[in-house]
Amino acid sequence: MSLFVIDIALPPRYGMARRVKQVELFMSPDVARDHLAVIRIEGMHCHKCEQRIKNALVNLDGVHEVEVDFNSGQASVLFDRDSVAVKDLMEAVNAAGYRAAGFTQGQADKTV
């Protein structure tokens, strides 16, 4: 994985001056091999559930990016199919205390 550090300008708030925040992003060096799985998840009750599921998924080898959405009840996962299987992703969701109810899968969009 490659590390990218970017600066994000934050607007002034509460009489404070404009701030700049540094954010570190880790990206797979070979995104052409990434696949996308959208997993339907049952049992999420709050935004803390999102974080718990995200932590369970990002700790798997081969997972490059995870977005979990409480409102839609799903997680979008970019992963390397040679390193991790969809079955492993679903088992991680179940092990975190939720129910992976199904998924859709496809090649990640390579357009910039």
Backbone atoms as SQL, in Angstrom:
CREATE TABLE atoms (id INTEGER PRIMARY KEY, chain TEXT, resi INTEGER, resn TEXT, atom TEXT, x REAL, y REAL, z REAL);
INSERT INTO atoms VALUES
  (1, 'A', 1, 'MET', 'N', 0.827, -1.174, 0.000),
  (2, 'A', 1, 'MET', 'CA', 0.000, 0.000, 0.000),
  (3, 'A', 1, 'MET', 'C', 0.875, 1.242, 0.000),
  (4, 'A', 2, 'SER', 'N', 0.380, 2.289, -0.611),
  (5, 'A', 2, 'SER', 'CA', 1.081, 3.562, -0.650),
  (6, 'A', 2, 'SER', 'C', 0.399, 4.547, 0.281),
  (7, 'A', 3, 'LEU', 'N', 1.202, 5.394, 0.917),
  (8, 'A', 3, 'LEU', 'CA', 0.681, 6.401, 1.827),
  (9, 'A', 3, 'LEU', 'C', 0.669, 7.746, 1.117),
  (10, 'A', 4, 'PHE', 'N', -0.482, 8.419, 1.151),
  (11, 'A', 4, 'PHE', 'CA', -0.615, 9.754, 0.601),
  (12, 'A', 4, 'PHE', 'C', -1.048, 10.673, 1.733),
  (13, 'A', 5, 'VAL', 'N', -0.399, 11.821, 1.857),
  (14, 'A', 5, 'VAL', 'CA', -0.782, 12.802, 2.869),
  (15, 'A', 5, 'VAL', 'C', -1.296, 14.023, 2.135),
  (16, 'A', 6, 'ILE', 'N', -2.532, 14.428, 2.447),
  (17, 'A', 6, 'ILE', 'CA', -3.114, 15.597, 1.803),
  (18, 'A', 6, 'ILE', 'C', -3.520, 16.613, 2.858),
  (19, 'A', 7, 'ASP', 'N', -3.528, 17.869, 2.490),
  (20, 'A', 7, 'ASP', 'CA', -3.976, 18.942, 3.367),
  (21, 'A', 7, 'ASP', 'C', -5.390, 19.337, 2.974),
  (22, 'A', 8, 'ILE', 'N', -6.254, 19.472, 3.967),
  (23, 'A', 8, 'ILE', 'CA', -7.624, 19.893, 3.732),
  (24, 'A', 8, 'ILE', 'C', -7.837, 21.206, 4.464),
  (25, 'A', 9, 'ALA', 'N', -8.271, 22.224, 3.725),
  (26, 'A', 9, 'ALA', 'CA', -8.553, 23.524, 4.338),
  (27, 'A', 9, 'ALA', 'C', -9.933, 23.491, 4.973),
  (28, 'A', 10, 'LEU', 'N', -9.990, 23.792, 6.259),
  (29, 'A', 10, 'LEU', 'CA', -11.255, 23.811, 6.981),
  (30, 'A', 10, 'LEU', 'C', -11.710, 25.255, 7.144),
  (31, 'A', 11, 'PRO', 'N', -12.992, 25.528, 7.007),
  (32, 'A', 11, 'PRO', 'CA', -13.474, 26.907, 7.128),
  (33, 'A', 11, 'PRO', 'C', -13.343, 27.414, 8.564),
  (34, 'A', 12, 'PRO', 'N', -13.306, 28.742, 8.719),
  (35, 'A', 12, 'PRO', 'CA', -13.234, 29.310, 10.069),
  (36, 'A', 12, 'PRO', 'C', -14.470, 28.901, 10.881),
  (37, 'A', 13, 'ARG', 'N', -14.272, 28.740, 12.185),
  (38, 'A', 13, 'ARG', 'CA', -15.365, 28.317, 13.037),
  (39, 'A', 13, 'ARG', 'C', -15.252, 28.991, 14.398),
  (40, 'A', 14, 'TYR', 'N', -16.353, 29.497, 14.863),
  (41, 'A', 14, 'TYR', 'CA', -16.426, 30.103, 16.195),
  (42, 'A', 14, 'TYR', 'C', -15.352, 31.163, 16.427),
  (43, 'A', 15, 'GLY', 'N', -15.161, 32.015, 15.450),
  (44, 'A', 15, 'GLY', 'CA', -14.204, 33.111, 15.579),
  (45, 'A', 15, 'GLY', 'C', -12.758, 32.693, 15.412),
  (46, 'A', 16, 'MET', 'N', -12.522, 31.417, 15.123),
  (47, 'A', 16, 'MET', 'CA', -11.150, 30.943, 14.935),
  (48, 'A', 16, 'MET', 'C', -10.726, 31.171, 13.487),
  (49, 'A', 17, 'ALA', 'N', -9.437, 31.212, 13.273),
  (50, 'A', 17, 'ALA', 'CA', -8.911, 31.396, 11.918),
  (51, 'A', 17, 'ALA', 'C', -9.107, 30.100, 11.118),
  (52, 'A', 18, 'ARG', 'N', -9.013, 30.232, 9.816),
  (53, 'A', 18, 'ARG', 'CA', -9.092, 29.071, 8.933),
  (54, 'A', 18, 'ARG', 'C', -8.004, 28.071, 9.315),
  (55, 'A', 19, 'ARG', 'N', -8.342, 26.802, 9.306),
  (56, 'A', 19, 'ARG', 'CA', -7.401, 25.771, 9.719),
  (57, 'A', 19, 'ARG', 'C', -7.096, 24.828, 8.554),
  (58, 'A', 20, 'VAL', 'N', -5.964, 24.168, 8.650),
  (59, 'A', 20, 'VAL', 'CA', -5.592, 23.151, 7.678),
  (60, 'A', 20, 'VAL', 'C', -5.378, 21.849, 8.440),
  (61, 'A', 21, 'LYS', 'N', -6.012, 20.812, 7.968),
  (62, 'A', 21, 'LYS', 'CA', -5.895, 19.503, 8.611),
  (63, 'A', 21, 'LYS', 'C', -5.195, 18.559, 7.648),
  (64, 'A', 22, 'GLN', 'N', -4.226, 17.807, 8.167),
  (65, 'A', 22, 'GLN', 'CA', -3.559, 16.805, 7.343),
  (66, 'A', 22, 'GLN', 'C', -4.274, 15.476, 7.499),
  (67, 'A', 23, 'VAL', 'N', -4.490, 14.813, 6.385),
  (68, 'A', 23, 'VAL', 'CA', -5.162, 13.526, 6.376),
  (69, 'A', 23, 'VAL', 'C', -4.265, 12.528, 5.665),
  (70, 'A', 24, 'GLU', 'N', -4.109, 11.354, 6.270),
  (71, 'A', 24, 'GLU', 'CA', -3.325, 10.291, 5.643),
  (72, 'A', 24, 'GLU', 'C', -4.270, 9.321, 4.953),
  (73, 'A', 25, 'LEU', 'N', -3.977, 8.999, 3.716),
  (74, 'A', 25, 'LEU', 'CA', -4.766, 8.038, 2.953),
  (75, 'A', 25, 'LEU', 'C', -3.860, 6.896, 2.529),
  (76, 'A', 26, 'PHE', 'N', -4.322, 5.685, 2.723),
  (77, 'A', 26, 'PHE', 'CA', -3.592, 4.518, 2.259),
  (78, 'A', 26, 'PHE', 'C', -4.320, 3.987, 1.035),
  (79, 'A', 27, 'MET', 'N', -3.574, 3.773, -0.040),
  (80, 'A', 27, 'MET', 'CA', -4.180, 3.282, -1.267),
  (81, 'A', 27, 'MET', 'C', -3.388, 2.094, -1.780),
  (82, 'A', 28, 'SER', 'N', -4.092, 1.166, -2.338),
  (83, 'A', 28, 'SER', 'CA', -3.470, -0.004, -2.938),
  (84, 'A', 28, 'SER', 'C', -2.640, 0.424, -4.145),
  (85, 'A', 29, 'PRO', 'N', -1.432, -0.121, -4.307),
  (86, 'A', 29, 'PRO', 'CA', -0.627, 0.249, -5.466),
  (87, 'A', 29, 'PRO', 'C', -1.202, -0.296, -6.772),
  (88, 'A', 30, 'ASP', 'N', -2.029, -1.333, -6.703),
  (89, 'A', 30, 'ASP', 'CA', -2.583, -1.927, -7.914),
  (90, 'A', 30, 'ASP', 'C', -4.109, -1.960, -7.822),
  (91, 'A', 31, 'VAL', 'N', -4.737, -0.798, -7.990),
  (92, 'A', 31, 'VAL', 'CA', -6.191, -0.721, -7.860),
  (93, 'A', 31, 'VAL', 'C', -6.913, -1.398, -9.015),
  (94, 'A', 32, 'ALA', 'N', -6.198, -1.738, -10.074),
  (95, 'A', 32, 'ALA', 'CA', -6.834, -2.414, -11.203),
  (96, 'A', 32, 'ALA', 'C', -7.350, -3.794, -10.797),
  (97, 'A', 33, 'ARG', 'N', -6.802, -4.369, -9.750),
  (98, 'A', 33, 'ARG', 'CA', -7.233, -5.696, -9.300),
  (99, 'A', 33, 'ARG', 'C', -8.318, -5.619, -8.233),
  (100, 'A', 34, 'ASP', 'N', -8.673, -4.424, -7.804),
  (101, 'A', 34, 'ASP', 'CA', -9.676, -4.272, -6.755),
  (102, 'A', 34, 'ASP', 'C', -11.060, -4.669, -7.238),
  (103, 'A', 35, 'HIS', 'N', -11.814, -5.265, -6.346),
  (104, 'A', 35, 'HIS', 'CA', -13.209, -5.606, -6.596),
  (105, 'A', 35, 'HIS', 'C', -14.060, -4.885, -5.567),
  (106, 'A', 36, 'LEU', 'N', -15.303, -4.673, -5.908),
  (107, 'A', 36, 'LEU', 'CA', -16.237, -3.986, -5.025),
  (108, 'A', 36, 'LEU', 'C', -17.315, -4.969, -4.590),
  (109, 'A', 37, 'ALA', 'N', -17.535, -5.043, -3.288),
  (110, 'A', 37, 'ALA', 'CA', -18.653, -5.820, -2.753),
  (111, 'A', 37, 'ALA', 'C', -19.518, -4.859, -1.952),
  (112, 'A', 38, 'VAL', 'N', -20.817, -4.915, -2.184),
  (113, 'A', 38, 'VAL', 'CA', -21.781, -4.160, -1.387),
  (114, 'A', 38, 'VAL', 'C', -22.550, -5.202, -0.582),
  (115, 'A', 39, 'ILE', 'N', -22.366, -5.125, 0.742),
  (116, 'A', 39, 'ILE', 'CA', -22.942, -6.122, 1.640),
  (117, 'A', 39, 'ILE', 'C', -24.150, -5.526, 2.356),
  (118, 'A', 40, 'ARG', 'N', -25.298, -6.222, 2.281),
  (119, 'A', 40, 'ARG', 'CA', -26.491, -5.822, 3.045),
  (120, 'A', 40, 'ARG', 'C', -26.321, -6.316, 4.475),
  (121, 'A', 41, 'ILE', 'N', -26.556, -5.424, 5.433),
  (122, 'A', 41, 'ILE', 'CA', -26.314, -5.756, 6.838),
  (123, 'A', 41, 'ILE', 'C', -27.567, -5.496, 7.657),
  (124, 'A', 42, 'GLU', 'N', -27.943, -6.477, 8.443),
  (125, 'A', 42, 'GLU', 'CA', -29.079, -6.337, 9.357),
  (126, 'A', 42, 'GLU', 'C', -28.547, -6.221, 10.781),
  (127, 'A', 43, 'GLY', 'N', -29.252, -5.448, 11.606),
  (128, 'A', 43, 'GLY', 'CA', -28.901, -5.341, 13.020),
  (129, 'A', 43, 'GLY', 'C', -28.193, -4.069, 13.406),
  (130, 'A', 44, 'MET', 'N', -27.946, -3.167, 12.452),
  (131, 'A', 44, 'MET', 'CA', -27.342, -1.886, 12.806),
  (132, 'A', 44, 'MET', 'C', -28.411, -0.994, 13.433),
  (133, 'A', 45, 'HIS', 'N', -28.067, -0.388, 14.571),
  (134, 'A', 45, 'HIS', 'CA', -29.027, 0.465, 15.270),
  (135, 'A', 45, 'HIS', 'C', -28.568, 1.915, 15.382),
  (136, 'A', 46, 'CYS', 'N', -27.280, 2.178, 15.149),
  (137, 'A', 46, 'CYS', 'CA', -26.766, 3.534, 15.333),
  (138, 'A', 46, 'CYS', 'C', -25.462, 3.700, 14.549),
  (139, 'A', 47, 'HIS', 'N', -24.905, 4.887, 14.633),
  (140, 'A', 47, 'HIS', 'CA', -23.676, 5.171, 13.902),
  (141, 'A', 47, 'HIS', 'C', -22.462, 4.485, 14.534),
  (142, 'A', 48, 'LYS', 'N', -22.559, 4.113, 15.808),
  (143, 'A', 48, 'LYS', 'CA', -21.477, 3.335, 16.421),
  (144, 'A', 48, 'LYS', 'C', -21.397, 1.961, 15.785),
  (145, 'A', 49, 'CYS', 'N', -22.537, 1.457, 15.342),
  (146, 'A', 49, 'CYS', 'CA', -22.556, 0.174, 14.630),
  (147, 'A', 49, 'CYS', 'C', -21.737, 0.279, 13.337),
  (148, 'A', 50, 'GLU', 'N', -21.878, 1.401, 12.642),
  (149, 'A', 50, 'GLU', 'CA', -21.101, 1.624, 11.414),
  (150, 'A', 50, 'GLU', 'C', -19.617, 1.453, 11.697),
  (151, 'A', 51, 'GLN', 'N', -19.152, 2.115, 12.769),
  (152, 'A', 51, 'GLN', 'CA', -17.724, 2.088, 13.098),
  (153, 'A', 51, 'GLN', 'C', -17.268, 0.689, 13.487),
  (154, 'A', 52, 'ARG', 'N', -18.090, -0.021, 14.216),
  (155, 'A', 52, 'ARG', 'CA', -17.735, -1.377, 14.639),
  (156, 'A', 52, 'ARG', 'C', -17.583, -2.304, 13.423),
  (157, 'A', 53, 'ILE', 'N', -18.500, -2.188, 12.476),
  (158, 'A', 53, 'ILE', 'CA', -18.433, -3.012, 11.263),
  (159, 'A', 53, 'ILE', 'C', -17.230, -2.611, 10.414),
  (160, 'A', 54, 'LYS', 'N', -17.017, -1.316, 10.278),
  (161, 'A', 54, 'LYS', 'CA', -15.872, -0.834, 9.497),
  (162, 'A', 54, 'LYS', 'C', -14.564, -1.359, 10.078),
  (163, 'A', 55, 'ASN', 'N', -14.425, -1.300, 11.401),
  (164, 'A', 55, 'ASN', 'CA', -13.204, -1.798, 12.037),
  (165, 'A', 55, 'ASN', 'C', -13.007, -3.288, 11.784),
  (166, 'A', 56, 'ALA', 'N', -14.085, -4.049, 11.820),
  (167, 'A', 56, 'ALA', 'CA', -13.993, -5.488, 11.579),
  (168, 'A', 56, 'ALA', 'C', -13.519, -5.780, 10.155),
  (169, 'A', 57, 'LEU', 'N', -13.984, -4.981, 9.196),
  (170, 'A', 57, 'LEU', 'CA', -13.634, -5.221, 7.795),
  (171, 'A', 57, 'LEU', 'C', -12.243, -4.713, 7.430),
  (172, 'A', 58, 'VAL', 'N', -11.859, -3.533, 7.895),
  (173, 'A', 58, 'VAL', 'CA', -10.558, -2.983, 7.507),
  (174, 'A', 58, 'VAL', 'C', -9.401, -3.775, 8.089),
  (175, 'A', 59, 'ASN', 'N', -9.646, -4.566, 9.112),
  (176, 'A', 59, 'ASN', 'CA', -8.578, -5.372, 9.701),
  (177, 'A', 59, 'ASN', 'C', -8.273, -6.640, 8.914),
  (178, 'A', 60, 'LEU', 'N', -9.049, -6.927, 7.887),
  (179, 'A', 60, 'LEU', 'CA', -8.785, -8.090, 7.046),
  (180, 'A', 60, 'LEU', 'C', -7.711, -7.755, 6.008),
  (181, 'A', 61, 'ASP', 'N', -6.743, -8.656, 5.840),
  (182, 'A', 61, 'ASP', 'CA', -5.732, -8.475, 4.798),
  (183, 'A', 61, 'ASP', 'C', -6.423, -8.454, 3.440),
  (184, 'A', 62, 'GLY', 'N', -6.025, -7.522, 2.595),
  (185, 'A', 62, 'GLY', 'CA', -6.587, -7.430, 1.255),
  (186, 'A', 62, 'GLY', 'C', -7.734, -6.450, 1.133),
  (187, 'A', 63, 'VAL', 'N', -8.233, -5.923, 2.251),
  (188, 'A', 63, 'VAL', 'CA', -9.296, -4.910, 2.205),
  (189, 'A', 63, 'VAL', 'C', -8.631, -3.551, 2.091),
  (190, 'A', 64, 'HIS', 'N', -9.018, -2.786, 1.069),
  (191, 'A', 64, 'HIS', 'CA', -8.380, -1.501, 0.809),
  (192, 'A', 64, 'HIS', 'C', -9.208, -0.302, 1.245),
  (193, 'A', 65, 'GLU', 'N', -10.521, -0.433, 1.209),
  (194, 'A', 65, 'GLU', 'CA', -11.374, 0.699, 1.594),
  (195, 'A', 65, 'GLU', 'C', -12.742, 0.177, 2.015),
  (196, 'A', 66, 'VAL', 'N', -13.299, 0.794, 3.051),
  (197, 'A', 66, 'VAL', 'CA', -14.608, 0.383, 3.560),
  (198, 'A', 66, 'VAL', 'C', -15.433, 1.621, 3.865),
  (199, 'A', 67, 'GLU', 'N', -16.669, 1.624, 3.417),
  (200, 'A', 67, 'GLU', 'CA', -17.660, 2.642, 3.780),
  (201, 'A', 67, 'GLU', 'C', -18.894, 1.911, 4.271),
  (202, 'A', 68, 'VAL', 'N', -19.348, 2.228, 5.480),
  (203, 'A', 68, 'VAL', 'CA', -20.536, 1.606, 6.045),
  (204, 'A', 68, 'VAL', 'C', -21.582, 2.692, 6.220),
  (205, 'A', 69, 'ASP', 'N', -22.814, 2.420, 5.799),
  (206, 'A', 69, 'ASP', 'CA', -23.891, 3.401, 5.895),
  (207, 'A', 69, 'ASP', 'C', -25.056, 2.827, 6.698),
  (208, 'A', 70, 'PHE', 'N', -25.270, 3.390, 7.879),
  (209, 'A', 70, 'PHE', 'CA', -26.345, 2.959, 8.769),
  (210, 'A', 70, 'PHE', 'C', -27.712, 3.123, 8.112),
  (211, 'A', 71, 'ASN', 'N', -27.947, 4.262, 7.448),
  (212, 'A', 71, 'ASN', 'CA', -29.261, 4.549, 6.862),
  (213, 'A', 71, 'ASN', 'C', -29.669, 3.550, 5.784),
  (214, 'A', 72, 'SER', 'N', -28.724, 3.147, 4.949),
  (215, 'A', 72, 'SER', 'CA', -29.049, 2.194, 3.876),
  (216, 'A', 72, 'SER', 'C', -28.861, 0.744, 4.323),
  (217, 'A', 73, 'GLY', 'N', -28.198, 0.531, 5.456),
  (218, 'A', 73, 'GLY', 'CA', -27.974, -0.823, 5.948),
  (219, 'A', 73, 'GLY', 'C', -27.018, -1.615, 5.090),
  (220, 'A', 74, 'GLN', 'N', -25.952, -0.951, 4.627),
  (221, 'A', 74, 'GLN', 'CA', -24.999, -1.677, 3.789),
  (222, 'A', 74, 'GLN', 'C', -23.579, -1.175, 3.971),
  (223, 'A', 75, 'ALA', 'N', -22.634, -2.017, 3.564),
  (224, 'A', 75, 'ALA', 'CA', -21.215, -1.676, 3.571),
  (225, 'A', 75, 'ALA', 'C', -20.683, -1.864, 2.160),
  (226, 'A', 76, 'SER', 'N', -19.890, -0.901, 1.700),
  (227, 'A', 76, 'SER', 'CA', -19.210, -1.001, 0.409),
  (228, 'A', 76, 'SER', 'C', -17.738, -1.267, 0.705),
  (229, 'A', 77, 'VAL', 'N', -17.200, -2.313, 0.099),
  (230, 'A', 77, 'VAL', 'CA', -15.837, -2.744, 0.408),
  (231, 'A', 77, 'VAL', 'C', -15.043, -2.906, -0.882),
  (232, 'A', 78, 'LEU', 'N', -13.907, -2.205, -0.981),
  (233, 'A', 78, 'LEU', 'CA', -12.947, -2.419, -2.068),
  (234, 'A', 78, 'LEU', 'C', -11.901, -3.383, -1.554),
  (235, 'A', 79, 'PHE', 'N', -11.677, -4.469, -2.298),
  (236, 'A', 79, 'PHE', 'CA', -10.767, -5.491, -1.792),
  (237, 'A', 79, 'PHE', 'C', -10.055, -6.194, -2.932),
  (238, 'A', 80, 'ASP', 'N', -8.956, -6.854, -2.595),
  (239, 'A', 80, 'ASP', 'CA', -8.176, -7.661, -3.535),
  (240, 'A', 80, 'ASP', 'C', -8.668, -9.099, -3.415),
  (241, 'A', 81, 'ARG', 'N', -9.285, -9.591, -4.454),
  (242, 'A', 81, 'ARG', 'CA', -9.881, -10.928, -4.448),
  (243, 'A', 81, 'ARG', 'C', -8.839, -12.034, -4.274),
  (244, 'A', 82, 'ASP', 'N', -7.570, -11.745, -4.581),
  (245, 'A', 82, 'ASP', 'CA', -6.516, -12.736, -4.389),
  (246, 'A', 82, 'ASP', 'C', -6.125, -12.875, -2.919),
  (247, 'A', 83, 'SER', 'N', -6.500, -11.886, -2.100),
  (248, 'A', 83, 'SER', 'CA', -6.121, -11.886, -0.686),
  (249, 'A', 83, 'SER', 'C', -7.269, -12.216, 0.263),
  (250, 'A', 84, 'VAL', 'N', -8.491, -11.872, -0.136),
  (251, 'A', 84, 'VAL', 'CA', -9.648, -12.059, 0.740),
  (252, 'A', 84, 'VAL', 'C', -10.870, -12.371, -0.121),
  (253, 'A', 85, 'ALA', 'N', -11.736, -13.223, 0.384),
  (254, 'A', 85, 'ALA', 'CA', -12.949, -13.598, -0.346),
  (255, 'A', 85, 'ALA', 'C', -14.162, -12.894, 0.251),
  (256, 'A', 86, 'VAL', 'N', -15.226, -12.791, -0.539),
  (257, 'A', 86, 'VAL', 'CA', -16.463, -12.176, -0.046),
  (258, 'A', 86, 'VAL', 'C', -16.963, -12.940, 1.182),
  (259, 'A', 87, 'LYS', 'N', -16.782, -14.237, 1.177),
  (260, 'A', 87, 'LYS', 'CA', -17.174, -15.060, 2.331),
  (261, 'A', 87, 'LYS', 'C', -16.484, -14.551, 3.600),
  (262, 'A', 88, 'ASP', 'N', -15.203, -14.197, 3.499),
  (263, 'A', 88, 'ASP', 'CA', -14.457, -13.673, 4.651),
  (264, 'A', 88, 'ASP', 'C', -15.028, -12.331, 5.111),
  (265, 'A', 89, 'LEU', 'N', -15.420, -11.489, 4.149),
  (266, 'A', 89, 'LEU', 'CA', -16.009, -10.190, 4.492),
  (267, 'A', 89, 'LEU', 'C', -17.308, -10.392, 5.259),
  (268, 'A', 90, 'MET', 'N', -18.129, -11.295, 4.766),
  (269, 'A', 90, 'MET', 'CA', -19.421, -11.552, 5.408),
  (270, 'A', 90, 'MET', 'C', -19.243, -12.182, 6.793),
  (271, 'A', 91, 'GLU', 'N', -18.267, -13.061, 6.933),
  (272, 'A', 91, 'GLU', 'CA', -17.983, -13.657, 8.238),
  (273, 'A', 91, 'GLU', 'C', -17.501, -12.613, 9.237),
  (274, 'A', 92, 'ALA', 'N', -16.729, -11.622, 8.771),
  (275, 'A', 92, 'ALA', 'CA', -16.257, -10.550, 9.660),
  (276, 'A', 92, 'ALA', 'C', -17.431, -9.718, 10.162),
  (277, 'A', 93, 'VAL', 'N', -18.405, -9.443, 9.291),
  (278, 'A', 93, 'VAL', 'CA', -19.607, -8.709, 9.697),
  (279, 'A', 93, 'VAL', 'C', -20.375, -9.513, 10.745),
  (280, 'A', 94, 'ASN', 'N', -20.547, -10.807, 10.491),
  (281, 'A', 94, 'ASN', 'CA', -21.258, -11.673, 11.435),
  (282, 'A', 94, 'ASN', 'C', -20.526, -11.762, 12.771),
  (283, 'A', 95, 'ALA', 'N', -19.194, -11.867, 12.731),
  (284, 'A', 95, 'ALA', 'CA', -18.395, -11.963, 13.953),
  (285, 'A', 95, 'ALA', 'C', -18.461, -10.680, 14.777),
  (286, 'A', 96, 'ALA', 'N', -18.741, -9.556, 14.109),
  (287, 'A', 96, 'ALA', 'CA', -18.864, -8.274, 14.817),
  (288, 'A', 96, 'ALA', 'C', -20.223, -8.140, 15.509),
  (289, 'A', 97, 'GLY', 'N', -21.102, -9.113, 15.305),
  (290, 'A', 97, 'GLY', 'CA', -22.387, -9.111, 15.986),
  (291, 'A', 97, 'GLY', 'C', -23.563, -8.670, 15.138),
  (292, 'A', 98, 'TYR', 'N', -23.383, -8.634, 13.819),
  (293, 'A', 98, 'TYR', 'CA', -24.443, -8.224, 12.898),
  (294, 'A', 98, 'TYR', 'C', -24.716, -9.365, 11.928),
  (295, 'A', 99, 'ARG', 'N', -25.685, -9.194, 11.058),
  (296, 'A', 99, 'ARG', 'CA', -26.012, -10.251, 10.087),
  (297, 'A', 99, 'ARG', 'C', -25.774, -9.752, 8.670),
  (298, 'A', 100, 'ALA', 'N', -24.827, -10.396, 7.991),
  (299, 'A', 100, 'ALA', 'CA', -24.597, -10.108, 6.576),
  (300, 'A', 100, 'ALA', 'C', -25.684, -10.846, 5.801),
  (301, 'A', 101, 'ALA', 'N', -26.630, -10.078, 5.233),
  (302, 'A', 101, 'ALA', 'CA', -27.834, -10.666, 4.638),
  (303, 'A', 101, 'ALA', 'C', -27.718, -10.926, 3.148),
  (304, 'A', 102, 'GLY', 'N', -26.632, -10.536, 2.527),
  (305, 'A', 102, 'GLY', 'CA', -26.452, -10.741, 1.092),
  (306, 'A', 102, 'GLY', 'C', -25.450, -9.742, 0.562),
  (307, 'A', 103, 'PHE', 'N', -25.128, -9.874, -0.719),
  (308, 'A', 103, 'PHE', 'CA', -24.145, -8.975, -1.311),
  (309, 'A', 103, 'PHE', 'C', -24.303, -8.906, -2.818),
  (310, 'A', 104, 'THR', 'N', -23.751, -7.858, -3.393),
  (311, 'A', 104, 'THR', 'CA', -23.527, -7.756, -4.830),
  (312, 'A', 104, 'THR', 'C', -22.046, -7.501, -5.015),
  (313, 'A', 105, 'GLN', 'N', -21.516, -7.900, -6.156),
  (314, 'A', 105, 'GLN', 'CA', -20.074, -7.803, -6.366),
  (315, 'A', 105, 'GLN', 'C', -19.781, -7.417, -7.793),
  (316, 'A', 106, 'GLY', 'N', -18.679, -6.697, -7.978),
  (317, 'A', 106, 'GLY', 'CA', -18.251, -6.337, -9.316),
  (318, 'A', 106, 'GLY', 'C', -16.853, -5.776, -9.306),
  (319, 'A', 107, 'GLN', 'N', -16.319, -5.524, -10.485),
  (320, 'A', 107, 'GLN', 'CA', -14.988, -4.918, -10.625),
  (321, 'A', 107, 'GLN', 'C', -15.109, -3.454, -10.221),
  (322, 'A', 108, 'ALA', 'N', -14.118, -2.961, -9.483),
  (323, 'A', 108, 'ALA', 'CA', -14.125, -1.555, -9.082),
  (324, 'A', 108, 'ALA', 'C', -13.995, -0.671, -10.314),
  (325, 'A', 109, 'ASP', 'N', -14.666, 0.477, -10.316),
  (326, 'A', 109, 'ASP', 'CA', -14.610, 1.442, -11.407),
  (327, 'A', 109, 'ASP', 'C', -13.211, 2.050, -11.436),
  (328, 'A', 110, 'LYS', 'N', -12.547, 1.970, -12.588),
  (329, 'A', 110, 'LYS', 'CA', -11.176, 2.457, -12.682),
  (330, 'A', 110, 'LYS', 'C', -11.067, 3.879, -13.220),
  (331, 'A', 111, 'THR', 'N', -12.202, 4.544, -13.444),
  (332, 'A', 111, 'THR', 'CA', -12.130, 5.902, -13.971),
  (333, 'A', 111, 'THR', 'C', -11.747, 6.875, -12.874),
  (334, 'A', 112, 'VAL', 'N', -11.093, 7.952, -13.253),
  (335, 'A', 112, 'VAL', 'CA', -10.668, 8.956, -12.279),
  (336, 'A', 112, 'VAL', 'C', -11.613, 10.129, -12.295);
